[in-house]
């Protein structure tokens, strides 16, 4: 997933919830994660699957992810509360 894709996704959120901003989260090595309102976006840049936070997965960038594992080189959007 490219930085441009993430950037477009963030701009799209401005129209949905303009009063909220994203907050970068502390995350394991190889993971970039941010939160906006009750949705977290996790990007796995590592070489091993990563465990997603507890919540409902809204969208995945790849179809092979199962359950709470995020495959390498992929992203997921999760409602966490």
PyMOL Python script that loads the backbone (N, CA, C, O; Angstrom):
from pymol import cmd

cmd.read_pdbstr("""\
ATOM      1  N   UNK A   1       0.848  -1.160   0.000  1.00  0.00           N
ATOM      2  CA  UNK A   1       0.000   0.000   0.000  1.00  0.00           C
ATOM      3  C   UNK A   1       0.897   1.227   0.000  1.00  0.00           C
ATOM      4  O   UNK A   1       1.839   1.314   0.789  1.00  0.00           O
ATOM      5  N   UNK A   2       0.613   2.155  -0.864  1.00  0.00           N
ATOM      6  CA  UNK A   2       1.474   3.324  -1.001  1.00  0.00           C
ATOM      7  C   UNK A   2       1.091   4.420  -0.012  1.00  0.00           C
ATOM      8  O   UNK A   2      -0.012   4.430   0.535  1.00  0.00           O
ATOM      9  N   UNK A   3       2.016   5.329   0.202  1.00  0.00           N
ATOM     10  CA  UNK A   3       1.755   6.488   1.046  1.00  0.00           C
ATOM     11  C   UNK A   3       0.635   7.320   0.434  1.00  0.00           C
ATOM     12  O   UNK A   3      -0.181   7.888   1.161  1.00  0.00           O
ATOM     13  N   UNK A   4       0.587   7.398  -0.889  1.00  0.00           N
ATOM     14  CA  UNK A   4      -0.475   8.154  -1.560  1.00  0.00           C
ATOM     15  C   UNK A   4      -1.847   7.571  -1.250  1.00  0.00           C
ATOM     16  O   UNK A   4      -2.806   8.318  -1.055  1.00  0.00           O
ATOM     17  N   UNK A   5      -1.951   6.255  -1.202  1.00  0.00           N
ATOM     18  CA  UNK A   5      -3.227   5.611  -0.884  1.00  0.00           C
ATOM     19  C   UNK A   5      -3.665   5.953   0.533  1.00  0.00           C
ATOM     20  O   UNK A   5      -4.830   6.274   0.767  1.00  0.00           O
ATOM     21  N   UNK A   6      -2.741   5.886   1.470  1.00  0.00           N
ATOM     22  CA  UNK A   6      -3.063   6.232   2.856  1.00  0.00           C
ATOM     23  C   UNK A   6      -3.455   7.701   2.946  1.00  0.00           C
ATOM     24  O   UNK A   6      -4.398   8.052   3.656  1.00  0.00           O
ATOM     25  N   UNK A   7      -2.741   8.551   2.236  1.00  0.00           N
ATOM     26  CA  UNK A   7      -3.040   9.976   2.243  1.00  0.00           C
ATOM     27  C   UNK A   7      -4.447  10.252   1.718  1.00  0.00           C
ATOM     28  O   UNK A   7      -5.178  11.061   2.289  1.00  0.00           O
ATOM     29  N   UNK A   8      -4.827   9.578   0.631  1.00  0.00           N
ATOM     30  CA  UNK A   8      -6.186   9.744   0.092  1.00  0.00           C
ATOM     31  C   UNK A   8      -7.230   9.272   1.096  1.00  0.00           C
ATOM     32  O   UNK A   8      -8.278   9.899   1.249  1.00  0.00           O
ATOM     33  N   UNK A   9      -6.946   8.170   1.777  1.00  0.00           N
ATOM     34  CA  UNK A   9      -7.886   7.659   2.784  1.00  0.00           C
ATOM     35  C   UNK A   9      -8.065   8.665   3.919  1.00  0.00           C
ATOM     36  O   UNK A   9      -9.182   8.879   4.390  1.00  0.00           O
ATOM     37  N   UNK A  10      -6.978   9.275   4.356  1.00  0.00           N
ATOM     38  CA  UNK A  10      -7.067  10.273   5.421  1.00  0.00           C
ATOM     39  C   UNK A  10      -7.858  11.493   4.975  1.00  0.00           C
ATOM     40  O   UNK A  10      -8.667  12.020   5.738  1.00  0.00           O
ATOM     41  N   UNK A  11      -7.631  11.949   3.741  1.00  0.00           N
ATOM     42  CA  UNK A  11      -8.391  13.088   3.228  1.00  0.00           C
ATOM     43  C   UNK A  11      -9.876  12.759   3.165  1.00  0.00           C
ATOM     44  O   UNK A  11     -10.716  13.617   3.436  1.00  0.00           O
ATOM     45  N   UNK A  12     -10.202  11.527   2.811  1.00  0.00           N
ATOM     46  CA  UNK A  12     -11.600  11.111   2.767  1.00  0.00           C
ATOM     47  C   UNK A  12     -12.258  11.180   4.135  1.00  0.00           C
ATOM     48  O   UNK A  12     -13.446  11.488   4.236  1.00  0.00           O
ATOM     49  N   UNK A  13     -11.506  10.899   5.182  1.00  0.00           N
ATOM     50  CA  UNK A  13     -12.054  10.968   6.534  1.00  0.00           C
ATOM     51  C   UNK A  13     -12.402  12.393   6.936  1.00  0.00           C
ATOM     52  O   UNK A  13     -13.274  12.590   7.782  1.00  0.00           O
ATOM     53  N   UNK A  14     -11.744  13.397   6.351  1.00  0.00           N
ATOM     54  CA  UNK A  14     -12.040  14.789   6.680  1.00  0.00           C
ATOM     55  C   UNK A  14     -13.490  15.137   6.384  1.00  0.00           C
ATOM     56  O   UNK A  14     -14.087  15.951   7.087  1.00  0.00           O
ATOM     57  N   UNK A  15     -14.060  14.533   5.357  1.00  0.00           N
ATOM     58  CA  UNK A  15     -15.439  14.825   4.994  1.00  0.00           C
ATOM     59  C   UNK A  15     -16.420  14.115   5.916  1.00  0.00           C
ATOM     60  O   UNK A  15     -17.538  14.589   6.121  1.00  0.00           O
ATOM     61  N   UNK A  16     -16.011  12.991   6.468  1.00  0.00           N
ATOM     62  CA  UNK A  16     -16.888  12.215   7.338  1.00  0.00           C
ATOM     63  C   UNK A  16     -16.908  12.789   8.751  1.00  0.00           C
ATOM     64  O   UNK A  16     -17.975  12.973   9.337  1.00  0.00           O
ATOM     65  N   UNK A  17     -15.749  13.066   9.282  1.00  0.00           N
ATOM     66  CA  UNK A  17     -15.637  13.586  10.649  1.00  0.00           C
ATOM     67  C   UNK A  17     -14.615  14.718  10.674  1.00  0.00           C
ATOM     68  O   UNK A  17     -13.490  14.529  11.137  1.00  0.00           O
ATOM     69  N   UNK A  18     -15.002  15.899  10.178  1.00  0.00           N
ATOM     70  CA  UNK A  18     -14.020  16.983  10.061  1.00  0.00           C
ATOM     71  C   UNK A  18     -13.492  17.490  11.397  1.00  0.00           C
ATOM     72  O   UNK A  18     -12.431  18.113  11.437  1.00  0.00           O
ATOM     73  N   UNK A  19     -14.208  17.236  12.492  1.00  0.00           N
ATOM     74  CA  UNK A  19     -13.782  17.743  13.797  1.00  0.00           C
ATOM     75  C   UNK A  19     -12.719  16.874  14.464  1.00  0.00           C
ATOM     76  O   UNK A  19     -12.161  17.270  15.487  1.00  0.00           O
ATOM     77  N   UNK A  20     -12.427  15.702  13.906  1.00  0.00           N
ATOM     78  CA  UNK A  20     -11.445  14.813  14.524  1.00  0.00           C
ATOM     79  C   UNK A  20     -10.174  14.754  13.692  1.00  0.00           C
ATOM     80  O   UNK A  20     -10.201  14.985  12.483  1.00  0.00           O
ATOM     81  N   UNK A  21      -9.080  14.450  14.334  1.00  0.00           N
ATOM     82  CA  UNK A  21      -7.788  14.318  13.656  1.00  0.00           C
ATOM     83  C   UNK A  21      -7.221  12.948  13.987  1.00  0.00           C
ATOM     84  O   UNK A  21      -7.582  12.332  14.989  1.00  0.00           O
ATOM     85  N   UNK A  22      -6.333  12.489  13.130  1.00  0.00           N
ATOM     86  CA  UNK A  22      -5.705  11.200  13.404  1.00  0.00           C
ATOM     87  C   UNK A  22      -4.635  11.354  14.487  1.00  0.00           C
ATOM     88  O   UNK A  22      -4.014  12.407  14.634  1.00  0.00           O
ATOM     89  N   UNK A  23      -4.444  10.278  15.231  1.00  0.00           N
ATOM     90  CA  UNK A  23      -3.420  10.227  16.279  1.00  0.00           C
ATOM     91  C   UNK A  23      -2.558   9.010  16.003  1.00  0.00           C
ATOM     92  O   UNK A  23      -3.069   7.895  15.894  1.00  0.00           O
ATOM     93  N   UNK A  24      -1.257   9.216  15.891  1.00  0.00           N
ATOM     94  CA  UNK A  24      -0.343   8.099  15.675  1.00  0.00           C
ATOM     95  C   UNK A  24      -0.226   7.302  16.964  1.00  0.00           C
ATOM     96  O   UNK A  24      -0.107   7.869  18.050  1.00  0.00           O
ATOM     97  N   UNK A  25      -0.262   5.977  16.832  1.00  0.00           N
ATOM     98  CA  UNK A  25      -0.248   5.083  17.987  1.00  0.00           C
ATOM     99  C   UNK A  25       1.118   4.437  18.173  1.00  0.00           C
ATOM    100  O   UNK A  25       1.849   4.217  17.207  1.00  0.00           O
ATOM    101  N   UNK A  26       1.454   4.135  19.427  1.00  0.00           N
ATOM    102  CA  UNK A  26       2.620   3.292  19.688  1.00  0.00           C
ATOM    103  C   UNK A  26       2.278   1.910  19.157  1.00  0.00           C
ATOM    104  O   UNK A  26       1.192   1.393  19.420  1.00  0.00           O
ATOM    105  N   UNK A  27       3.179   1.319  18.425  1.00  0.00           N
ATOM    106  CA  UNK A  27       2.892   0.020  17.804  1.00  0.00           C
ATOM    107  C   UNK A  27       4.175  -0.807  17.730  1.00  0.00           C
ATOM    108  O   UNK A  27       5.277  -0.273  17.858  1.00  0.00           O
ATOM    109  N   UNK A  28       4.018  -2.113  17.524  1.00  0.00           N
ATOM    110  CA  UNK A  28       5.196  -2.988  17.432  1.00  0.00           C
ATOM    111  C   UNK A  28       6.085  -2.618  16.239  1.00  0.00           C
ATOM    112  O   UNK A  28       5.654  -1.907  15.331  1.00  0.00           O
ATOM    113  N   UNK A  29       7.313  -3.102  16.254  1.00  0.00           N
ATOM    114  CA  UNK A  29       8.240  -2.873  15.140  1.00  0.00           C
ATOM    115  C   UNK A  29       7.612  -3.362  13.837  1.00  0.00           C
ATOM    116  O   UNK A  29       6.997  -4.428  13.800  1.00  0.00           O
ATOM    117  N   UNK A  30       7.767  -2.588  12.782  1.00  0.00           N
ATOM    118  CA  UNK A  30       7.238  -2.963  11.475  1.00  0.00           C
ATOM    119  C   UNK A  30       5.796  -2.566  11.245  1.00  0.00           C
ATOM    120  O   UNK A  30       5.259  -2.789  10.160  1.00  0.00           O
ATOM    121  N   UNK A  31       5.155  -1.978  12.253  1.00  0.00           N
ATOM    122  CA  UNK A  31       3.749  -1.588  12.150  1.00  0.00           C
ATOM    123  C   UNK A  31       3.630  -0.071  12.250  1.00  0.00           C
ATOM    124  O   UNK A  31       4.214   0.551  13.137  1.00  0.00           O
ATOM    125  N   UNK A  32       2.873   0.512  11.335  1.00  0.00           N
ATOM    126  CA  UNK A  32       2.466   1.911  11.440  1.00  0.00           C
ATOM    127  C   UNK A  32       0.983   1.876  11.768  1.00  0.00           C
ATOM    128  O   UNK A  32       0.210   1.201  11.088  1.00  0.00           O
ATOM    129  N   UNK A  33       0.581   2.599  12.803  1.00  0.00           N
ATOM    130  CA  UNK A  33      -0.821   2.578  13.208  1.00  0.00           C
ATOM    131  C   UNK A  33      -1.260   3.970  13.631  1.00  0.00           C
ATOM    132  O   UNK A  33      -0.535   4.689  14.318  1.00  0.00           O
ATOM    133  N   UNK A  34      -2.463   4.334  13.206  1.00  0.00           N
ATOM    134  CA  UNK A  34      -3.049   5.580  13.665  1.00  0.00           C
ATOM    135  C   UNK A  34      -4.520   5.356  13.962  1.00  0.00           C
ATOM    136  O   UNK A  34      -5.138   4.404  13.488  1.00  0.00           O
ATOM    137  N   UNK A  35      -5.060   6.264  14.762  1.00  0.00           N
ATOM    138  CA  UNK A  35      -6.453   6.186  15.192  1.00  0.00           C
ATOM    139  C   UNK A  35      -7.141   7.493  14.839  1.00  0.00           C
ATOM    140  O   UNK A  35      -6.573   8.577  14.974  1.00  0.00           O
ATOM    141  N   UNK A  36      -8.366   7.361  14.388  1.00  0.00           N
ATOM    142  CA  UNK A  36      -9.203   8.534  14.160  1.00  0.00           C
ATOM    143  C   UNK A  36     -10.590   8.180  14.649  1.00  0.00           C
ATOM    144  O   UNK A  36     -11.248   7.298  14.099  1.00  0.00           O
ATOM    145  N   UNK A  37     -11.027   8.869  15.679  1.00  0.00           N
ATOM    146  CA  UNK A  37     -12.288   8.553  16.333  1.00  0.00           C
ATOM    147  C   UNK A  37     -12.212   7.114  16.836  1.00  0.00           C
ATOM    148  O   UNK A  37     -11.311   6.791  17.611  1.00  0.00           O
ATOM    149  N   UNK A  38     -13.122   6.247  16.424  1.00  0.00           N
ATOM    150  CA  UNK A  38     -13.094   4.863  16.914  1.00  0.00           C
ATOM    151  C   UNK A  38     -12.553   3.882  15.877  1.00  0.00           C
ATOM    152  O   UNK A  38     -12.752   2.674  16.005  1.00  0.00           O
ATOM    153  N   UNK A  39     -11.873   4.391  14.856  1.00  0.00           N
ATOM    154  CA  UNK A  39     -11.308   3.534  13.808  1.00  0.00           C
ATOM    155  C   UNK A  39      -9.783   3.623  13.843  1.00  0.00           C
ATOM    156  O   UNK A  39      -9.209   4.711  13.886  1.00  0.00           O
ATOM    157  N   UNK A  40      -9.142   2.452  13.823  1.00  0.00           N
ATOM    158  CA  UNK A  40      -7.681   2.389  13.741  1.00  0.00           C
ATOM    159  C   UNK A  40      -7.283   1.815  12.393  1.00  0.00           C
ATOM    160  O   UNK A  40      -7.930   0.902  11.878  1.00  0.00           O
ATOM    161  N   UNK A  41      -6.214   2.359  11.826  1.00  0.00           N
ATOM    162  CA  UNK A  41      -5.630   1.829  10.596  1.00  0.00           C
ATOM    163  C   UNK A  41      -4.261   1.266  10.950  1.00  0.00           C
ATOM    164  O   UNK A  41      -3.423   1.960  11.526  1.00  0.00           O
ATOM    165  N   UNK A  42      -4.044   0.003  10.601  1.00  0.00           N
ATOM    166  CA  UNK A  42      -2.778  -0.684  10.870  1.00  0.00           C
ATOM    167  C   UNK A  42      -2.151  -1.076   9.550  1.00  0.00           C
ATOM    168  O   UNK A  42      -2.799  -1.706   8.714  1.00  0.00           O
ATOM    169  N   UNK A  43      -0.879  -0.705   9.353  1.00  0.00           N
ATOM    170  CA  UNK A  43      -0.129  -1.056   8.155  1.00  0.00           C
ATOM    171  C   UNK A  43       1.057  -1.913   8.572  1.00  0.00           C
ATOM    172  O   UNK A  43       1.896  -1.478   9.361  1.00  0.00           O
ATOM    173  N   UNK A  44       1.127  -3.112   8.051  1.00  0.00           N
ATOM    174  CA  UNK A  44       2.209  -4.034   8.398  1.00  0.00           C
ATOM    175  C   UNK A  44       3.288  -3.946   7.329  1.00  0.00           C
ATOM    176  O   UNK A  44       3.115  -4.443   6.216  1.00  0.00           O
ATOM    177  N   UNK A  45       4.402  -3.310   7.672  1.00  0.00           N
ATOM    178  CA  UNK A  45       5.525  -3.185   6.745  1.00  0.00           C
ATOM    179  C   UNK A  45       6.579  -4.254   6.999  1.00  0.00           C
ATOM    180  O   UNK A  45       7.609  -4.288   6.326  1.00  0.00           O
ATOM    181  N   UNK A  46       6.326  -5.119   7.961  1.00  0.00           N
ATOM    182  CA  UNK A  46       7.284  -6.155   8.337  1.00  0.00           C
ATOM    183  C   UNK A  46       7.178  -7.402   7.481  1.00  0.00           C
ATOM    184  O   UNK A  46       6.436  -7.438   6.499  1.00  0.00           O
ATOM    185  N   UNK A  47       7.928  -8.420   7.864  1.00  0.00           N
ATOM    186  CA  UNK A  47       7.959  -9.675   7.105  1.00  0.00           C
ATOM    187  C   UNK A  47       7.158 -10.791   7.775  1.00  0.00           C
ATOM    188  O   UNK A  47       7.066 -11.892   7.231  1.00  0.00           O
ATOM    189  N   UNK A  48       6.582 -10.524   8.941  1.00  0.00           N
ATOM    190  CA  UNK A  48       5.786 -11.511   9.682  1.00  0.00           C
ATOM    191  C   UNK A  48       4.374 -10.977   9.904  1.00  0.00           C
ATOM    192  O   UNK A  48       4.181  -9.762   9.959  1.00  0.00           O
ATOM    193  N   UNK A  49       3.386 -11.861  10.031  1.00  0.00           N
ATOM    194  CA  UNK A  49       2.032 -11.406  10.370  1.00  0.00           C
ATOM    195  C   UNK A  49       2.033 -10.690  11.724  1.00  0.00           C
ATOM    196  O   UNK A  49       2.848 -10.985  12.598  1.00  0.00           O
ATOM    197  N   UNK A  50       1.112  -9.754  11.875  1.00  0.00           N
ATOM    198  CA  UNK A  50       0.982  -9.005  13.127  1.00  0.00           C
ATOM    199  C   UNK A  50      -0.445  -9.151  13.646  1.00  0.00           C
ATOM    200  O   UNK A  50      -1.393  -9.275  12.871  1.00  0.00           O
ATOM    201  N   UNK A  51      -0.577  -9.135  14.950  1.00  0.00           N
ATOM    202  CA  UNK A  51      -1.896  -9.253  15.568  1.00  0.00           C
ATOM    203  C   UNK A  51      -2.584  -7.885  15.567  1.00  0.00           C
ATOM    204  O   UNK A  51      -2.010  -6.890  16.010  1.00  0.00           O
ATOM    205  N   UNK A  52      -3.818  -7.852  15.065  1.00  0.00           N
ATOM    206  CA  UNK A  52      -4.609  -6.628  15.047  1.00  0.00           C
ATOM    207  C   UNK A  52      -5.209  -6.364  16.424  1.00  0.00           C
ATOM    208  O   UNK A  52      -5.317  -7.278  17.243  1.00  0.00           O
ATOM    209  N   UNK A  53      -5.602  -5.107  16.682  1.00  0.00           N
ATOM    210  CA  UNK A  53      -6.283  -4.828  17.945  1.00  0.00           C
ATOM    211  C   UNK A  53      -7.662  -5.501  17.957  1.00  0.00           C
ATOM    212  O   UNK A  53      -8.204  -5.856  16.911  1.00  0.00           O
ATOM    213  N   UNK A  54      -8.203  -5.664  19.144  1.00  0.00           N
ATOM    214  CA  UNK A  54      -9.538  -6.244  19.281  1.00  0.00           C
ATOM    215  C   UNK A  54     -10.556  -5.276  18.686  1.00  0.00           C
ATOM    216  O   UNK A  54     -10.533  -4.082  18.982  1.00  0.00           O
ATOM    217  N   UNK A  55     -11.439  -5.793  17.854  1.00  0.00           N
ATOM    218  CA  UNK A  55     -12.478  -4.971  17.249  1.00  0.00           C
ATOM    219  C   UNK A  55     -12.987  -5.591  15.965  1.00  0.00           C
ATOM    220  O   UNK A  55     -12.601  -6.701  15.600  1.00  0.00           O
ATOM    221  N   UNK A  56     -13.860  -4.862  15.281  1.00  0.00           N
ATOM    222  CA  UNK A  56     -14.451  -5.326  14.027  1.00  0.00           C
ATOM    223  C   UNK A  56     -13.615  -4.829  12.850  1.00  0.00           C
ATOM    224  O   UNK A  56     -13.444  -3.623  12.673  1.00  0.00           O
ATOM    225  N   UNK A  57     -13.097  -5.755  12.049  1.00  0.00           N
ATOM    226  CA  UNK A  57     -12.333  -5.377  10.860  1.00  0.00           C
ATOM    227  C   UNK A  57     -13.313  -4.869   9.807  1.00  0.00           C
ATOM    228  O   UNK A  57     -14.220  -5.590   9.392  1.00  0.00           O
ATOM    229  N   UNK A  58     -13.122  -3.619   9.378  1.00  0.00           N
ATOM    230  CA  UNK A  58     -13.976  -3.018   8.362  1.00  0.00           C
ATOM    231  C   UNK A  58     -13.495  -3.322   6.959  1.00  0.00           C
ATOM    232  O   UNK A  58     -14.291  -3.578   6.056  1.00  0.00           O
ATOM    233  N   UNK A  59     -12.179  -3.292   6.786  1.00  0.00           N
ATOM    234  CA  UNK A  59     -11.599  -3.391   5.456  1.00  0.00           C
ATOM    235  C   UNK A  59     -10.176  -3.901   5.571  1.00  0.00           C
ATOM    236  O   UNK A  59      -9.450  -3.560   6.505  1.00  0.00           O
ATOM    237  N   UNK A  60      -9.789  -4.722   4.611  1.00  0.00           N
ATOM    238  CA  UNK A  60      -8.406  -5.205   4.507  1.00  0.00           C
ATOM    239  C   UNK A  60      -7.902  -4.889   3.102  1.00  0.00           C
ATOM    240  O   UNK A  60      -8.672  -4.874   2.142  1.00  0.00           O
ATOM    241  N   UNK A  61      -6.619  -4.639   2.997  1.00  0.00           N
ATOM    242  CA  UNK A  61      -6.046  -4.364   1.676  1.00  0.00           C
ATOM    243  C   UNK A  61      -5.757  -5.643   0.905  1.00  0.00           C
ATOM    244  O   UNK A  61      -5.527  -5.597  -0.303  1.00  0.00           O
ATOM    245  N   UNK A  62      -5.767  -6.780   1.587  1.00  0.00           N
ATOM    246  CA  UNK A  62      -5.550  -8.082   0.944  1.00  0.00           C
ATOM    247  C   UNK A  62      -6.614  -9.049   1.446  1.00  0.00           C
ATOM    248  O   UNK A  62      -7.190  -8.849   2.515  1.00  0.00           O
ATOM    249  N   UNK A  63      -6.871 -10.091   0.672  1.00  0.00           N
ATOM    250  CA  UNK A  63      -7.927 -11.035   1.049  1.00  0.00           C
ATOM    251  C   UNK A  63      -7.427 -12.194   1.891  1.00  0.00           C
ATOM    252  O   UNK A  63      -8.239 -12.897   2.492  1.00  0.00           O
ATOM    253  N   UNK A  64      -6.112 -12.421   1.957  1.00  0.00           N
ATOM    254  CA  UNK A  64      -5.634 -13.602   2.674  1.00  0.00           C
ATOM    255  C   UNK A  64      -5.566 -13.438   4.187  1.00  0.00           C
ATOM    256  O   UNK A  64      -5.284 -14.411   4.886  1.00  0.00           O
ATOM    257  N   UNK A  65      -5.814 -12.248   4.715  1.00  0.00           N
ATOM    258  CA  UNK A  65      -5.805 -12.073   6.161  1.00  0.00           C
ATOM    259  C   UNK A  65      -6.973 -12.792   6.808  1.00  0.00           C
ATOM    260  O   UNK A  65      -8.088 -12.776   6.287  1.00  0.00           O
ATOM    261  N   UNK A  66      -6.719 -13.415   7.932  1.00  0.00           N
ATOM    262  CA  UNK A  66      -7.772 -14.142   8.623  1.00  0.00           C
ATOM    263  C   UNK A  66      -7.772 -13.773  10.089  1.00  0.00           C
ATOM    264  O   UNK A  66      -6.719 -13.582  10.697  1.00  0.00           O
ATOM    265  N   UNK A  67      -8.963 -13.675  10.649  1.00  0.00           N
ATOM    266  CA  UNK A  67      -9.077 -13.397  12.075  1.00  0.00           C
ATOM    267  C   UNK A  67      -8.385 -12.109  12.452  1.00  0.00           C
ATOM    268  O   UNK A  67      -8.572 -11.071  11.817  1.00  0.00           O
ATOM    269  N   UNK A  68      -7.581 -12.193  13.496  1.00  0.00           N
ATOM    270  CA  UNK A  68      -6.924 -10.992  13.993  1.00  0.00           C
ATOM    271  C   UNK A  68      -5.477 -10.860  13.531  1.00  0.00           C
ATOM    272  O   UNK A  68      -4.717 -10.081  14.107  1.00  0.00           O
ATOM    273  N   UNK A  69      -5.081 -11.611  12.498  1.00  0.00           N
ATOM    274  CA  UNK A  69      -3.715 -11.505  11.974  1.00  0.00           C
ATOM    275  C   UNK A  69      -3.687 -10.654  10.708  1.00  0.00           C
ATOM    276  O   UNK A  69      -4.523 -10.806   9.818  1.00  0.00           O
ATOM    277  N   UNK A  70      -2.712  -9.762  10.649  1.00  0.00           N
ATOM    278  CA  UNK A  70      -2.506  -8.892   9.496  1.00  0.00           C
ATOM    279  C   UNK A  70      -1.253  -9.365   8.761  1.00  0.00           C
ATOM    280  O   UNK A  70      -0.154  -9.301   9.312  1.00  0.00           O
ATOM    281  N   UNK A  71      -1.406  -9.838   7.521  1.00  0.00           N
ATOM    282  CA  UNK A  71      -0.247 -10.334   6.774  1.00  0.00           C
ATOM    283  C   UNK A  71       0.775  -9.223   6.498  1.00  0.00           C
ATOM    284  O   UNK A  71       0.438  -8.041   6.561  1.00  0.00           O
ATOM    285  N   UNK A  72       2.019  -9.601   6.195  1.00  0.00           N
ATOM    286  CA  UNK A  72       3.023  -8.603   5.813  1.00  0.00           C
ATOM    287  C   UNK A  72       2.557  -7.812   4.589  1.00  0.00           C
ATOM    288  O   UNK A  72       1.789  -8.311   3.766  1.00  0.00           O
ATOM    289  N   UNK A  73       3.033  -6.581   4.487  1.00  0.00           N
ATOM    290  CA  UNK A  73       2.746  -5.710   3.340  1.00  0.00           C
ATOM    291  C   UNK A  73       1.256  -5.548   3.094  1.00  0.00           C
ATOM    292  O   UNK A  73       0.792  -5.631   1.957  1.00  0.00           O
ATOM    293  N   UNK A  74       0.512  -5.318   4.163  1.00  0.00           N
ATOM    294  CA  UNK A  74      -0.925  -5.114   4.026  1.00  0.00           C
ATOM    295  C   UNK A  74      -1.410  -4.147   5.097  1.00  0.00           C
ATOM    296  O   UNK A  74      -0.660  -3.758   5.993  1.00  0.00           O
ATOM    297  N   UNK A  75      -2.677  -3.770   4.987  1.00  0.00           N
ATOM    298  CA  UNK A  75      -3.280  -2.838   5.937  1.00  0.00           C
ATOM    299  C   UNK A  75      -4.680  -3.307   6.291  1.00  0.00           C
ATOM    300  O   UNK A  75      -5.304  -4.070   5.554  1.00  0.00           O
ATOM    301  N   UNK A  76      -5.160  -2.836   7.433  1.00  0.00           N
ATOM    302  CA  UNK A  76      -6.530  -3.122   7.852  1.00  0.00           C
ATOM    303  C   UNK A  76      -7.063  -1.935   8.643  1.00  0.00           C
ATOM    304  O   UNK A  76      -6.326  -1.248   9.350  1.00  0.00           O
ATOM    305  N   UNK A  77      -8.365  -1.718   8.503  1.00  0.00           N
ATOM    306  CA  UNK A  77      -9.066  -0.693   9.257  1.00  0.00           C
ATOM    307  C   UNK A  77      -9.985  -1.409  10.232  1.00  0.00           C
ATOM    308  O   UNK A  77     -10.769  -2.273   9.838  1.00  0.00           O
ATOM    309  N   UNK A  78      -9.888  -1.047  11.513  1.00  0.00           N
ATOM    310  CA  UNK A  78     -10.586  -1.768  12.578  1.00  0.00           C
ATOM    311  C   UNK A  78     -11.348  -0.783  13.464  1.00  0.00           C
ATOM    312  O   UNK A  78     -10.790   0.216  13.917  1.00  0.00           O
ATOM    313  N   UNK A  79     -12.639  -1.078  13.708  1.00  0.00           N
ATOM    314  CA  UNK A  79     -13.410  -0.318  14.694  1.00  0.00           C
ATOM    315  C   UNK A  79     -13.066  -0.912  16.052  1.00  0.00           C
ATOM    316  O   UNK A  79     -13.287  -2.100  16.288  1.00  0.00           O
ATOM    317  N   UNK A  80     -12.527  -0.089  16.943  1.00  0.00           N
ATOM    318  CA  UNK A  80     -12.018  -0.612  18.212  1.00  0.00           C
ATOM    319  C   UNK A  80     -12.902  -0.286  19.407  1.00  0.00           C
ATOM    320  O   UNK A  80     -12.663  -0.806  20.496  1.00  0.00           O
ATOM    321  N   UNK A  81     -13.906   0.551  19.239  1.00  0.00           N
ATOM    322  CA  UNK A  81     -14.802   0.819  20.373  1.00  0.00           C
ATOM    323  C   UNK A  81     -16.180   1.185  19.903  1.00  0.00           C
ATOM    324  O   UNK A  81     -17.064   1.443  20.721  1.00  0.00           O
TER     325      UNK A  81
END
""", "prot")
cmd.dss("prot")
cmd.show_as("cartoon", "prot")
cmd.util.cbc("prot")
cmd.orient("prot")
